[in-house]
Amino acid sequence: MPPGAVARALDRYRRFLKQPGRWLTLPDDWFPCPLEDPIDARDELEWILQQMPRRGRAALAAYVARLDAILRRRTLPDPLAAKRSTWAAEHWWRQRLLSP
């Protein structure tokens, strides 16, 4: 795991979740800059959690779970996402509706 990977992924995910308003939206300039993709950041956090030793993983997993609760509360489920894409079917956070 590269140095700073956890901090960078958490920062991207937190910044996305802190945006004002009831519903989460993708930034206007998201498409040309996939480094800001919040779903990629959540994917990275999942990968990091799987690579971490048990001792450190519990604290990070609890923190990510609190962030995930915000994502669930501020998005809607996309019931067709898993049917449209095997990529989306792999994880629940890929099956949420965000406003473009």
Contact map, one row per residue, 1 for C-alpha under 8 A:
1110100000000000000000000000000000000000000000010010000000000000000000000000000000000000000000000000
1111100000000000000000000000000000000000000000000000000000000000000000000000000000000000000000000000
1111110000000000000000000000000000000000000000000000000000000000000000000000000000000000000000000000
0111111100000000000000000000000000000000000000000000000000000000000000000000000000000000000000000000
1111111110000000000000000000000000000000000000000000000000000000000000000000000000000000000000000000
0011111111000000000000000000000000000000000010010000000000000000000000000000000000000000000000000000
0001111111100000000000000000000000000000000000000000000000000000000000000000000000000000000000000000
0001111111110000000000000000000000000000000000000000000000000000000000000000000000000000000000000000
0000111111111000000000000000000000000000110110000000000000000000000000000000000000000000000000000000
0000011111111100000000000000000000000000100010000000000000000000000000000000000000000000000000000000
0000001111111110000000000000000000000000000000000000000000000000000000000000000000000000000000000000
0000000111111111000000000000000000011100100000000000000000000000000000000000000000000000000000000000
0000000011111111100000000000000000000110110000000000000000000000000000000000000000000000000000000000
0000000001111111110000000000000000000000000000000000000000000000001000000000000000000000000000000000
0000000000111111111000000000000000000000000000000000000000000000000000000000000000000000000000000000
0000000000011111111000010000000000000100000000000000000000000000000000000000000000000000000000000000
0000000000001111111000010000000000000000000000000000000000000000001001100000000000000000000000000000
0000000000000111111100000000000000000000000000000000000000000000000000000000000000000000000000000000
0000000000000011111110010000000000000000000000000000000000000000000000000000000000000000000000000000
0000000000000000011111000000000000000000000000000000000000000000000000000000000000000000000000000000
0000000000000000001111110000000000000000000000000000000000000000000000000000000000000000000000000000
0000000000000000000111110000000000000000000000000000000000000000000000000100000000000000000000000000
0000000000000000000011111000000000000000000000000000000000000000000000000110000000000000000000000110
0000000000000001101011111100000000000000000000000000000000000000000000100110000000000000000000000110
0000000000000000000000111110000000000000000000000000000000000000000000000000000000000000000000000111
0000000000000000000000011111010000000000000000000000000000000000000000000000000000000000000000000111
0000000000000000000000001111110000000000000000000000000000000000000000000000000000000000000000000001
0000000000000000000000000111111000000000000000000000000000000000000000000000000000000000000000000001
0000000000000000000000000011111110000000000000000000000000000000000000000000000000000000000000000000
0000000000000000000000000111111111011000000000000000000000000000000000000000000000000000000000000000
0000000000000000000000000001111111000000000000000000000000000000000000000000000000000000000000000000
0000000000000000000000000000111111000000000000000000000000000000000000000000000000000000000000000000
0000000000000000000000000000111111111000000000000000000000000000000000000000000000000000000000000000
0000000000000000000000000000011111111000000000000000000000000000000000000000000000000000000000000000
0000000000000000000000000000000011111001000000000000000000000000000000000000000000000000000000000000
0000000000010000000000000000010011111100100000000000000000000000000000000000000000000000000000000000
0000000000010000000000000000010011111111100000000000000000000000000000000000000000000000000000000000
0000000000011001000000000000000000011111110000000000000000000000000000000000000000000000000000000000
0000000000001000000000000000000000001111111000000000000000000000000000000000000000000000000011000000
0000000000000000000000000000000000101111111100000000000000000000000000000000000000000000000000000000
0000000011011000000000000000000000011111111110000000000000000000000000000000000000000000000000000000
0000000010001000000000000000000000000111111111000000000000000000000000000000000000000000000010000000
0000000000000000000000000000000000000011111111100000000000000000000000000000000000000000000000000000
0000000010000000000000000000000000000001111111110000000000000000000000000000000000000000000000000000
0000010011000000000000000000000000000000111111111000000000000001000000000000000000000000000000000000
0000000000000000000000000000000000000000011111111100000000000000000000000000000000000000000000000000
0000000000000000000000000000000000000000001111111110000000000000000000000000000000000000000000000000
1000010000000000000000000000000000000000000111111111000000000000000000000000000000000000000000000000
0000000000000000000000000000000000000000000011111111000010011000000000000000000000000000000000000000
0000000000000000000000000000000000000000000001111111000000000000000000000000000000000000000000000000
1000000000000000000000000000000000000000000000111111100000000000000000000000000000000000000000000000
0000000000000000000000000000000000000000000000011111110110000000000000000000000000000000000000000000
0000000000000000000000000000000000000000000000000011111110000000000000000000000000000000000000000000
0000000000000000000000000000000000000000000000000001111111000000000000000000000000000000000000000000
0000000000000000000000000000000000000000000000000000111111100000000000000000000000000000000000000000
0000000000000000000000000000000000000000000000000001111111110000000000000000000000000000000000000000
0000000000000000000000000000000000000000000000001001111111111000000000000000000000000000000000000000
0000000000000000000000000000000000000000000000000000011111111100000000000000000000000000000000000000
0000000000000000000000000000000000000000000000000000001111111110000000000000000000000000000000000000
0000000000000000000000000000000000000000000000001000000111111111000000000000000000000000000000000000
0000000000000000000000000000000000000000000000001000000011111111100000000000000000000000000000000000
0000000000000000000000000000000000000000000000000000000001111111110000000000000000000000000000000000
0000000000000000000000000000000000000000000000000000000000111111111000000000000000000000000000000000
0000000000000000000000000000000000000000000010000000000000011111111100000000000000000000000000000000
0000000000000000000000000000000000000000000000000000000000001111111110000000000000000000000000000000
0000000000000000000000000000000000000000000000000000000000000111111111000000000000000000000000000000
0000000000000100100000000000000000000000000000000000000000000011111111100000000000000000000000000000
0000000000000000000000000000000000000000000000000000000000000001111111110000000000000000000000000000
0000000000000000000000000000000000000000000000000000000000000000111111111000000000000000000000000000
0000000000000000100000000000000000000000000000000000000000000000011111111100000000000000000000000000
0000000000000000100000010000000000000000000000000000000000000000001111111110000000000000000010000000
0000000000000000000000000000000000000000000000000000000000000000000111111111000000000000000000010000
0000000000000000000000000000000000000000000000000000000000000000000011111111000000000000000000000000
0000000000000000000001110000000000000000000000000000000000000000000001111111000000000000000000000000
0000000000000000000000110000000000000000000000000000000000000000000000111111100000000000000000011100
0000000000000000000000000000000000000000000000000000000000000000000000011111110000000000000000011100
0000000000000000000000000000000000000000000000000000000000000000000000000011111000000000000000111000
0000000000000000000000000000000000000000000000000000000000000000000000000001111110000000000000111000
0000000000000000000000000000000000000000000000000000000000000000000000000000111111000000000000100000
0000000000000000000000000000000000000000000000000000000000000000000000000000011111110000000000000000
0000000000000000000000000000000000000000000000000000000000000000000000000000011111111001100001110000
0000000000000000000000000000000000000000000000000000000000000000000000000000001111111111110000100000
0000000000000000000000000000000000000000000000000000000000000000000000000000000111111100100000000000
0000000000000000000000000000000000000000000000000000000000000000000000000000000111111101000000000000
0000000000000000000000000000000000000000000000000000000000000000000000000000000011111111100000000000
0000000000000000000000000000000000000000000000000000000000000000000000000000000001111111110000000000
0000000000000000000000000000000000000000000000000000000000000000000000000000000001001111111001000000
0000000000000000000000000000000000000000000000000000000000000000000000000000000011011111111101100000
0000000000000000000000000000000000000000000000000000000000000000000000000000000011101111111101100000
0000000000000000000000000000000000000000000000000000000000000000000000000000000001000111111101000000
0000000000000000000000000000000000000000000000000000000000000000000000000000000000000011111111100000
0000000000000000000000000000000000000000000000000000000000000000000000000000000000000001111111110000
0000000000000000000000000000000000000010010000000000000000000000000000100000000000000000001111110000
0000000000000000000000000000000000000010000000000000000000000000000000000000000010000011111111110000
0000000000000000000000000000000000000000000000000000000000000000000000000000111011000001101111111000
0000000000000000000000000000000000000000000000000000000000000000000000010011110010000000000111111100
0000000000000000000000000000000000000000000000000000000000000000000000000011110000000000000000111110
0000000000000000000000111100000000000000000000000000000000000000000000000011000000000000000000011111
0000000000000000000000111100000000000000000000000000000000000000000000000000000000000000000000001111
0000000000000000000000001111000000000000000000000000000000000000000000000000000000000000000000000111
